[in-house]
Amino acid sequence: MTDPQQASQNFDDLVAVVETLLAPEGCPWDREQTHSTLRKYLLEETYELIEAIDADDPKGMTEELGDLLVHVLFHAEMAKAAGEFELGDIVYSAAAKMIGRHPHVFGDTEAETAEDVLQNWDQLKRKEKGGIRRIADAVPKAMPALSYAAELQNRVERAKVEWRGEDKGHLPSELVDTVTTSTEQAAQEQAVGEFLFEAIADLRELGVDPETALKRYALQFRDRVEEAENTAGDTPISELSDGERQKAWAQSAETSA
């Protein structure tokens, strides 16, 4: 296949293209790549896909999803050559996980709401890992700081940990008023976006990198969550009584300080 016009919608043909690129007589640059060297390109392609989604651009999404699919095939082919795993293992793992994580669809478990699905999902993850699964295990540390902090907070709150206590209300009253009184999501996001943008500018003037500072603090918060889980022992912290859970959280402040 030397002419792009010969490309087809057949998945096996795309696999063959990647195999050709990575073959001894294939592309010199492609053959030099490793899982690690492709990391930054995978991240770039992911952001480009997100940009296409945000722009509601089906053509762009088609192209960017294709780029991500090529990355999957590249990693699979490189791993196959190294005797690590191959495409079939990826496909099997994905199918088995989706079936296993959706017993309300493929089995007898009932889940009437999205919240029920999330609770079942967490329980299944713990079972797969042989018991206790830490709250932060599913939040990749490589995520951007803001996304990482938000998802970590979300996971902690799903575990019923009242981590903020009475220490709330740090936002300017004008911002709170705008968000709570406006019915327009665009207006809410505009106000919050302006606040964050200006905060970043203020921090830069102080010589502080916001991304580094937030990630550092978020990781410290993660450490405290893990200390609370250590205090809880063999019981998932979400399954403790309210009093036991808050006691474990309070004790974690002393241990992680």
C-alpha positions in Angstrom: 0.0 0.0 0.0 2.0 3.0 -1.3 -0.9 5.3 -2.2 -3.0 6.9 0.6 -6.0 6.5 -1.6 -5.7 2.7 -1.1 -6.5 3.1 2.6 -9.6 1.3 3.7 -12.0 1.1 6.7 -10.7 -2.4 7.4 -9.0 -2.6 10.9 -6.6 -5.3 9.8 -5.3 -3.0 7.0 -4.4 -0.4 9.6 -2.6 -3.0 11.7 -0.7 -4.0 8.6 0.3 -0.3 8.0 1.8 -0.1 11.5 3.5 -3.4 11.2 5.1 -2.2 7.9 6.3 1.0 9.5 8.0 -0.8 12.4 9.4 -3.6 10.2 13.2 -3.7 9.6 12.7 -2.1 6.2 10.1 0.4 7.5 10.5 3.9 8.8 13.8 4.7 10.6 12.2 7.2 12.9 9.3 5.0 13.9 11.7 2.0 14.5 13.7 4.1 17.0 10.7 4.9 19.2 9.9 3.3 22.5 6.9 3.4 24.9 8.6 6.2 26.7 9.6 8.4 23.7 6.0 8.2 22.4 4.6 9.4 25.7 4.7 13.1 24.8 3.1 12.5 21.4 0.3 10.5 23.0 -0.4 13.3 25.3 -0.4 15.8 22.5 -2.8 13.7 20.5 -5.1 13.4 23.5 -5.3 17.1 23.9 -6.0 17.6 20.2 -8.9 15.1 20.5 -10.2 17.1 23.5 -9.9 20.3 21.5 -12.0 18.7 18.7 -14.6 17.5 21.1 -14.8 21.0 22.7 -15.2 22.4 19.2 -18.0 19.9 18.4 -16.0 19.0 15.3 -16.9 15.5 14.1 -14.3 15.6 11.3 -11.6 16.6 13.7 -12.7 13.9 16.2 -12.5 11.3 13.5 -8.9 12.3 12.7 -7.7 12.6 16.3 -9.4 9.3 17.4 -7.5 7.7 14.5 -4.2 9.2 15.7 -4.9 7.7 19.2 -5.8 4.4 17.6 -2.5 4.4 15.8 -0.7 5.0 19.1 -2.4 2.0 20.6 -1.3 -0.1 17.6 2.3 1.2 17.8 2.6 0.3 21.5 1.0 -3.1 20.8 3.4 -3.9 18.0 6.5 -2.7 19.9 5.4 -4.8 22.9 4.8 -7.8 20.7 8.3 -7.5 19.3 9.7 -7.4 22.8 7.7 -10.4 23.9 5.7 -8.3 26.4 2.1 -8.4 25.1 0.2 -8.0 21.8 -2.9 -6.5 20.4 -5.1 -9.5 21.2 -4.1 -9.1 24.9 -5.2 -5.5 24.8 -8.5 -6.4 23.2 -9.2 -9.2 25.6 -8.3 -7.1 28.7 -10.6 -4.3 27.6 -13.5 -6.6 26.8 -13.1 -8.6 30.0 -12.9 -5.4 32.1 -16.0 -3.8 30.5 -18.0 -7.0 31.0 -16.8 -7.5 34.5 -17.4 -3.8 35.5 -21.0 -3.8 34.2 -22.7 -6.7 36.0 -25.9 -4.7 35.8 -25.8 -5.1 32.0 -24.1 -8.5 31.6 -25.1 -10.1 34.9 -27.7 -10.2 37.6 -26.6 -7.1 39.6 -29.1 -4.2 39.7 -28.1 -0.5 39.2 -30.9 1.9 38.7 -28.9 5.1 38.8 -25.5 6.4 37.8 -24.6 6.6 41.4 -25.4 2.9 41.9 -23.1 2.2 38.9 -20.2 4.2 40.5 -20.6 2.4 43.8 -20.6 -1.0 42.1 -17.6 0.1 40.1 -15.6 0.9 43.2 -16.5 -2.4 44.9 -15.5 -4.3 41.8 -12.2 -2.6 41.6 -11.4 -3.5 45.2 -12.3 -7.1 44.5 -10.1 -7.2 41.4 -7.2 -5.8 43.5 -7.7 -8.5 46.1 -9.3 -6.4 48.8 -8.5 -2.9 49.8 -8.1 -0.4 47.0 -6.8 3.0 47.9 -9.0 6.0 47.0 -6.3 7.7 44.9 -5.2 4.6 43.0 -7.4 5.4 40.0 -6.1 9.0 39.8 -3.0 9.1 37.7 -0.3 11.3 39.1 0.7 12.4 35.6 -2.6 14.3 35.2 -2.4 18.1 35.0 -2.5 19.6 38.5 -5.9 21.2 38.3 -7.5 18.0 36.9 -5.7 15.9 39.3 -6.8 18.0 42.3 -10.4 18.0 41.2 -10.6 14.3 40.6 -8.8 13.5 43.8 -11.3 15.6 45.7 -14.1 13.9 43.9 -12.8 10.4 44.9 -12.4 11.4 48.5 -15.9 12.8 48.7 -17.3 9.7 47.1 -15.7 7.8 50.0 -17.8 10.1 52.3 -14.8 11.8 53.9 -15.6 15.3 55.1 -12.1 16.6 54.3 -12.9 20.4 54.4 -14.7 20.5 57.7 -15.5 24.1 58.5 -12.6 25.5 56.5 -14.6 26.8 53.5 -15.5 30.1 51.9 -12.2 31.1 50.4 -13.7 32.5 47.2 -14.5 36.2 46.7 -18.1 36.9 47.5 -18.6 38.6 44.1 -17.6 35.3 42.4 -19.9 33.2 44.6 -22.8 35.6 43.9 -22.2 35.4 40.2 -22.1 31.6 40.1 -25.0 31.0 42.5 -27.4 33.6 40.9 -26.6 33.0 37.2 -28.6 30.4 35.4 -26.2 30.5 32.4 -23.4 28.0 32.5 -21.4 30.2 30.2 -21.7 33.1 32.6 -20.6 30.9 35.5 -17.6 29.6 33.6 -16.7 33.1 32.5 -16.6 34.3 36.1 -14.7 31.3 37.4 -12.3 31.4 34.4 -11.5 35.1 35.0 -10.8 34.4 38.7 -8.5 31.5 38.0 -6.7 33.4 35.2 -6.1 36.4 37.4 -5.0 34.2 40.3 -2.4 32.5 38.0 -1.1 36.0 37.0 -0.8 37.0 40.6 1.1 33.8 41.5 3.5 34.3 38.5 4.3 37.8 39.7 5.2 36.3 43.1 7.6 33.9 41.3 5.4 30.8 42.0 4.6 28.3 39.3 0.9 27.5 39.8 1.1 24.0 38.2 4.0 22.9 40.4 2.5 24.4 43.6 -0.9 22.9 43.1 0.5 19.4 42.2 2.8 19.5 45.2 -0.1 20.3 47.6 -2.4 17.8 45.9 0.2 15.1 46.4 0.5 16.0 50.1 -3.3 15.7 50.3 -3.1 12.3 48.7 -0.5 11.3 51.3 -3.0 12.4 54.1 -5.8 10.3 52.5 -3.5 7.3 52.5 -2.6 7.8 56.1 -6.4 7.9 56.9 -6.8 4.6 55.0 -3.9 3.1 56.9 -5.6 4.1 60.2 -8.8 2.4 58.9 -6.9 -0.8 58.4 -8.5 -3.6 56.4 -11.9 -1.8 56.1 -12.4 0.6 53.2 -12.7 4.0 54.7 -16.1 4.5 52.9 -17.5 1.6 54.9 -16.6 3.0 58.3 -19.1 4.8 60.5 -19.2 8.5 60.2 -17.5 8.9 63.5 -14.8 6.3 62.7 -14.2 7.9 59.3 -13.8 11.4 60.7 -11.5 10.1 63.5 -9.3 8.4 60.9 -9.2 11.7 58.9 -8.3 13.7 62.0 -5.5 11.3 63.0 -4.1 11.5 59.5 -3.4 15.2 60.0 -1.1 14.4 62.8 0.7 11.6 61.0 1.2 13.4 57.7 2.1 16.8 59.3 
